Amino acid sequence: MTNPECRARARFHLGESIFHTNWMTALVICLVASLLTPSFSGSSRTASPTYWMLLAISFLLNFLIGGALQFGLCLAFLKKERGAAKYEFGDLFKGFSLFGDCFVLAFMQGLIVLLWCLIPIAGIYFGIKKSYSFALAFYVKVDYPNASWRECLDRSTLLMEGYRSQLFCLGFSFIGWYLLGALACGIGTLWVTPYQQAAFADFYEQRRIRSINGM
């Protein structure tokens, strides 16, 4: 399993062309998920009521529905990875049927990473390492909807053992694409996000298959 192979399979599932129906549908799915969980940024030096209101709304949306939408993203891309004819926009919202479980999983995942980051001196290193260990937790939740948050995190950690650096390199390999997309007034980056999501879904699927085969 190599990163170029993951990217090649991702392009195949997206339809090879950035204007293919599958790629465009995946783009819409990612865009809507991003709009529903905005990351507001601005200068706190103004300290205006509008700034704090937008910041609070952004935080609350991410805190409350981020887990459910993450589940939906993983579901949509995994289904296509496993042979579905097309991406289904409705899959993005299926995590709300497991809203409580997804909320707890996202909350505990973030909390544990944060606590690792608080370790003196080397906290940032351990926090990043733990975040990569948990990177596949929501894919696990898709495959095992009844699994507890602890089981999802443990399963993700097991799958990522020895593969954290590879996932980091896979994510890093899209930097050039994002920079290229930024040259088109930033609009081009919209097509890169589904490409990256499809590659991550393929990464999980390959790890899952190889773990079953003892590899």
Contacts in CASP RR format, 6 or more apart in sequence:
PFRMAT RR
TARGET T0000
AUTHOR 0000-0000-0000
METHOD contacts of the structure
MODEL  1
MTNPECRARARFHLGESIFHTNWMTALVICLVASLLTPSFSGSSRTASPT
YWMLLAISFLLNFLIGGALQFGLCLAFLKKERGAAKYEFGDLFKGFSLFG
DCFVLAFMQGLIVLLWCLIPIAGIYFGIKKSYSFALAFYVKVDYPNASWR
ECLDRSTLLMEGYRSQLFCLGFSFIGWYLLGALACGIGTLWVTPYQQAAF
ADFYEQRRIRSINGM
1 166 0 8 1.000
1 203 0 8 1.000
1 206 0 8 1.000
1 207 0 8 1.000
1 210 0 8 1.000
3 166 0 8 1.000
3 169 0 8 1.000
3 170 0 8 1.000
3 173 0 8 1.000
3 199 0 8 1.000
6 170 0 8 1.000
6 199 0 8 1.000
6 202 0 8 1.000
6 203 0 8 1.000
6 206 0 8 1.000
7 170 0 8 1.000
7 173 0 8 1.000
7 195 0 8 1.000
7 199 0 8 1.000
9 81 0 8 1.000
9 198 0 8 1.000
9 199 0 8 1.000
9 202 0 8 1.000
10 195 0 8 1.000
10 196 0 8 1.000
10 198 0 8 1.000
10 199 0 8 1.000
10 201 0 8 1.000
10 202 0 8 1.000
11 195 0 8 1.000
11 198 0 8 1.000
13 22 0 8 1.000
13 80 0 8 1.000
13 81 0 8 1.000
13 198 0 8 1.000
13 202 0 8 1.000
14 20 0 8 1.000
14 22 0 8 1.000
14 23 0 8 1.000
14 26 0 8 1.000
14 194 0 8 1.000
14 195 0 8 1.000
14 198 0 8 1.000
15 22 0 8 1.000
15 23 0 8 1.000
17 23 0 8 1.000
18 191 0 8 1.000
21 86 0 8 1.000
22 80 0 8 1.000
22 86 0 8 1.000
22 87 0 8 1.000
23 191 0 8 1.000
23 194 0 8 1.000
23 195 0 8 1.000
25 86 0 8 1.000
25 87 0 8 1.000
25 89 0 8 1.000
26 76 0 8 1.000
26 77 0 8 1.000
26 80 0 8 1.000
26 87 0 8 1.000
26 194 0 8 1.000
26 197 0 8 1.000
26 198 0 8 1.000
27 190 0 8 1.000
27 191 0 8 1.000
27 193 0 8 1.000
27 194 0 8 1.000
28 89 0 8 1.000
29 73 0 8 1.000
29 76 0 8 1.000
29 87 0 8 1.000
29 89 0 8 1.000
29 91 0 8 1.000
29 92 0 8 1.000
29 194 0 8 1.000
30 73 0 8 1.000
30 190 0 8 1.000
30 193 0 8 1.000
30 194 0 8 1.000
30 197 0 8 1.000
31 190 0 8 1.000
31 193 0 8 1.000
32 89 0 8 1.000
32 92 0 8 1.000
33 69 0 8 1.000
33 72 0 8 1.000
33 73 0 8 1.000
33 92 0 8 1.000
34 193 0 8 1.000
36 61 0 8 1.000
36 65 0 8 1.000
36 69 0 8 1.000
37 61 0 8 1.000
37 62 0 8 1.000
37 65 0 8 1.000
37 66 0 8 1.000
37 69 0 8 1.000
38 57 0 8 1.000
38 58 0 8 1.000
38 61 0 8 1.000
38 62 0 8 1.000
39 58 0 8 1.000
39 62 0 8 1.000
40 54 0 8 1.000
40 55 0 8 1.000
40 57 0 8 1.000
40 58 0 8 1.000
42 51 0 8 1.000
43 51 0 8 1.000
44 51 0 8 1.000
63 107 0 8 1.000
64 103 0 8 1.000
65 96 0 8 1.000
66 102 0 8 1.000
66 106 0 8 1.000
67 95 0 8 1.000
67 102 0 8 1.000
67 103 0 8 1.000
67 105 0 8 1.000
67 106 0 8 1.000
67 138 0 8 1.000
68 93 0 8 1.000
68 95 0 8 1.000
68 96 0 8 1.000
68 98 0 8 1.000
68 99 0 8 1.000
68 102 0 8 1.000
68 103 0 8 1.000
69 92 0 8 1.000
69 93 0 8 1.000
69 95 0 8 1.000
70 102 0 8 1.000
70 106 0 8 1.000
70 138 0 8 1.000
71 94 0 8 1.000
71 95 0 8 1.000
71 98 0 8 1.000
71 102 0 8 1.000
71 138 0 8 1.000
71 141 0 8 1.000
71 142 0 8 1.000
72 91 0 8 1.000
72 92 0 8 1.000
72 93 0 8 1.000
72 94 0 8 1.000
72 95 0 8 1.000
72 142 0 8 1.000
73 92 0 8 1.000
73 138 0 8 1.000
73 197 0 8 1.000
74 138 0 8 1.000
74 139 0 8 1.000
74 141 0 8 1.000
74 142 0 8 1.000
74 201 0 8 1.000
74 204 0 8 1.000
75 91 0 8 1.000
75 94 0 8 1.000
75 95 0 8 1.000
75 142 0 8 1.000
76 87 0 8 1.000
76 88 0 8 1.000
76 89 0 8 1.000
76 90 0 8 1.000
76 91 0 8 1.000
76 92 0 8 1.000
77 87 0 8 1.000
77 197 0 8 1.000
77 198 0 8 1.000
77 200 0 8 1.000
77 201 0 8 1.000
78 139 0 8 1.000
78 142 0 8 1.000
78 143 0 8 1.000
78 201 0 8 1.000
78 204 0 8 1.000
78 205 0 8 1.000
79 87 0 8 1.000
79 88 0 8 1.000
79 91 0 8 1.000
80 86 0 8 1.000
80 87 0 8 1.000
80 198 0 8 1.000
80 201 0 8 1.000
81 198 0 8 1.000
81 201 0 8 1.000
81 202 0 8 1.000
81 205 0 8 1.000
82 205 0 8 1.000
95 102 0 8 1.000
98 141 0 8 1.000
98 145 0 8 1.000
101 141 0 8 1.000
101 145 0 8 1.000
101 149 0 8 1.000
102 138 0 8 1.000
102 141 0 8 1.000
104 149 0 8 1.000
105 137 0 8 1.000
105 138 0 8 1.000
105 141 0 8 1.000
105 149 0 8 1.000
105 152 0 8 1.000
105 153 0 8 1.000
108 149 0 8 1.000
108 150 0 8 1.000
108 153 0 8 1.000
109 134 0 8 1.000
109 137 0 8 1.000
109 149 0 8 1.000
109 153 0 8 1.000
112 130 0 8 1.000
112 134 0 8 1.000
112 153 0 8 1.000
113 127 0 8 1.000
113 130 0 8 1.000
113 131 0 8 1.000
113 134 0 8 1.000
116 123 0 8 1.000
116 126 0 8 1.000
116 127 0 8 1.000
116 129 0 8 1.000
116 130 0 8 1.000
117 123 0 8 1.000
117 124 0 8 1.000
117 126 0 8 1.000
117 127 0 8 1.000
119 126 0 8 1.000
129 164 0 8 1.000
132 160 0 8 1.000
132 164 0 8 1.000
132 167 0 8 1.000
132 168 0 8 1.000
133 153 0 8 1.000
133 156 0 8 1.000
133 157 0 8 1.000
133 160 0 8 1.000
133 161 0 8 1.000
133 164 0 8 1.000
134 153 0 8 1.000
134 156 0 8 1.000
134 157 0 8 1.000
134 160 0 8 1.000
135 156 0 8 1.000
135 160 0 8 1.000
135 167 0 8 1.000
135 200 0 8 1.000
136 155 0 8 1.000
136 156 0 8 1.000
136 159 0 8 1.000
136 160 0 8 1.000
136 204 0 8 1.000
136 207 0 8 1.000
137 152 0 8 1.000
137 153 0 8 1.000
137 155 0 8 1.000
137 156 0 8 1.000
138 152 0 8 1.000
139 156 0 8 1.000
139 201 0 8 1.000
139 204 0 8 1.000
139 208 0 8 1.000
140 147 0 8 1.000
140 151 0 8 1.000
140 152 0 8 1.000
140 155 0 8 1.000
140 156 0 8 1.000
140 159 0 8 1.000
141 147 0 8 1.000
141 152 0 8 1.000
143 208 0 8 1.000
144 151 0 8 1.000
144 152 0 8 1.000
144 155 0 8 1.000
147 155 0 8 1.000
158 211 0 8 1.000
159 204 0 8 1.000
159 207 0 8 1.000
159 208 0 8 1.000
159 211 0 8 1.000
160 167 0 8 1.000
160 207 0 8 1.000
163 207 0 8 1.000
166 203 0 8 1.000
167 200 0 8 1.000
167 203 0 8 1.000
170 199 0 8 1.000
170 200 0 8 1.000
170 203 0 8 1.000
171 196 0 8 1.000
171 199 0 8 1.000
171 200 0 8 1.000
174 192 0 8 1.000
174 195 0 8 1.000
174 196 0 8 1.000
174 199 0 8 1.000
177 192 0 8 1.000
177 195 0 8 1.000
178 189 0 8 1.000
178 192 0 8 1.000
180 188 0 8 1.000
181 187 0 8 1.000
181 188 0 8 1.000
181 189 0 8 1.000
181 191 0 8 1.000
181 192 0 8 1.000
182 188 0 8 1.000
182 189 0 8 1.000
END
